[in-house]
Amino acid sequence: MRWYWFALGALAVWRVAHLLNAEDGPWGVLTRLRRADGSGFWGSLLDCFYCLTLWIAVPFAYVLGPTWKERIVLWLALSGAASVLQQATFRQEFLPAEYSEADVDRHVLRQEQDPG
């Protein structure tokens, strides 16, 4: 197998997993699909990007790998490569912590106690 087939397979696995996990799809079809699946097996699978790559990589590994040993290794490698791509492209925005007036007098390490 040539290296570019692995690269193309990894990109395809990432693309399909990202489409099913995070995108709305045309006319919001994928959003409705994720909502309809709820918290069952399919819903939890669509919510977990890394779980999704394992399942999506199976047909790609089957097509790309000439032997069963290579298919098994390719399956995990394609899923891993798609996971690395996700980590490299995912931007999680952290919101600053919100504090209330009651939190101002609290101390993290110790609390002042009344001497009474």
C-alpha positions as CSV (number, residue, x, y, z in Angstrom):
1,M,0.0,0.0,0.0
2,R,1.3,3.4,-0.9
3,W,1.5,6.1,1.8
4,Y,-0.9,8.4,0.1
5,W,-3.7,5.8,0.4
6,F,-3.2,5.8,4.1
7,A,-3.2,9.6,4.2
8,L,-6.4,9.8,2.0
9,G,-8.0,7.1,4.2
10,A,-7.2,9.0,7.4
11,L,-8.6,12.2,5.9
12,A,-11.7,10.5,4.7
13,V,-12.3,8.9,8.1
14,W,-11.9,12.2,9.9
15,R,-14.2,13.9,7.4
16,V,-17.0,11.4,7.7
17,A,-16.7,11.3,11.5
18,H,-16.7,15.1,11.7
19,L,-19.7,15.3,9.5
20,L,-21.7,12.8,11.6
21,N,-20.5,14.2,14.9
22,A,-20.4,18.0,14.6
23,E,-22.0,19.3,11.4
24,D,-25.6,20.1,10.6
25,G,-25.6,18.6,7.2
26,P,-27.8,19.8,4.3
27,W,-31.1,21.1,5.6
28,G,-30.1,20.2,9.1
29,V,-30.6,16.5,8.4
30,L,-27.7,15.3,10.6
31,T,-28.8,17.5,13.5
32,R,-32.2,16.0,13.4
33,L,-30.6,12.5,13.1
34,R,-28.5,13.1,16.3
35,R,-31.6,14.5,18.2
36,A,-33.8,11.5,17.1
37,D,-31.2,9.0,18.3
38,G,-31.2,10.5,21.8
39,S,-29.2,8.7,24.5
40,G,-29.4,5.2,23.0
41,F,-26.5,3.3,21.4
42,W,-26.6,5.3,18.1
43,G,-27.0,8.6,19.9
44,S,-24.1,8.1,22.2
45,L,-22.0,6.8,19.2
46,L,-22.7,10.0,17.3
47,D,-21.8,12.1,20.3
48,C,-18.4,10.5,20.8
49,F,-16.0,11.5,17.9
50,Y,-13.3,9.0,18.9
51,C,-15.8,6.1,19.1
52,L,-17.2,7.1,15.8
53,T,-13.8,7.0,14.1
54,L,-13.4,3.4,15.2
55,W,-16.6,2.4,13.4
56,I,-16.0,4.5,10.3
57,A,-12.4,3.3,9.9
58,V,-13.6,-0.4,9.5
59,P,-14.7,-0.2,5.9
60,F,-11.8,2.0,4.9
61,A,-9.3,-0.5,6.4
62,Y,-11.1,-3.4,4.7
63,V,-10.8,-1.7,1.3
64,L,-7.2,-0.5,1.8
65,G,-5.6,-3.5,3.5
66,P,-4.6,-6.5,1.4
67,T,-4.4,-9.0,4.3
68,W,-6.4,-9.4,7.5
69,K,-3.3,-8.5,9.6
70,E,-2.9,-5.3,7.7
71,R,-6.6,-4.5,7.9
72,I,-6.6,-4.7,11.6
73,V,-3.5,-2.5,12.0
74,L,-5.0,-0.1,9.4
75,W,-8.3,0.0,11.2
76,L,-6.6,1.3,14.4
77,A,-4.1,3.5,12.5
78,L,-6.9,5.2,10.5
79,S,-8.9,5.8,13.6
80,G,-5.8,7.1,15.5
81,A,-4.9,9.4,12.6
82,A,-8.4,10.8,12.5
83,S,-8.2,11.4,16.2
84,V,-4.9,13.2,15.9
85,L,-6.5,15.4,13.1
86,Q,-9.4,16.2,15.4
87,Q,-7.1,17.2,18.2
88,A,-5.1,19.4,15.8
89,T,-8.1,21.2,14.4
90,F,-10.5,21.3,17.4
91,R,-10.6,24.7,19.1
92,Q,-12.3,24.7,22.4
93,E,-13.0,28.1,23.7
94,F,-12.7,28.4,27.4
95,L,-15.1,30.9,29.1
96,P,-13.8,32.9,32.0
97,A,-15.1,31.7,35.4
98,E,-18.0,33.8,36.7
99,Y,-17.8,35.1,40.2
100,S,-20.5,36.5,42.4
101,E,-20.1,38.9,45.3
102,A,-20.4,36.0,47.7
103,D,-17.4,34.4,46.2
104,V,-15.1,37.4,46.8
105,D,-14.6,36.6,50.6
106,R,-14.0,32.9,50.1
107,H,-10.5,31.6,50.3
108,V,-9.4,28.5,48.5
109,L,-6.9,27.1,51.1
110,R,-8.4,28.1,54.4
111,Q,-11.4,29.8,55.8
112,E,-11.3,32.5,58.5
113,Q,-13.1,31.3,61.6
114,D,-14.8,33.4,64.2
115,P,-12.8,33.6,67.4
116,G,-15.9,33.1,69.5
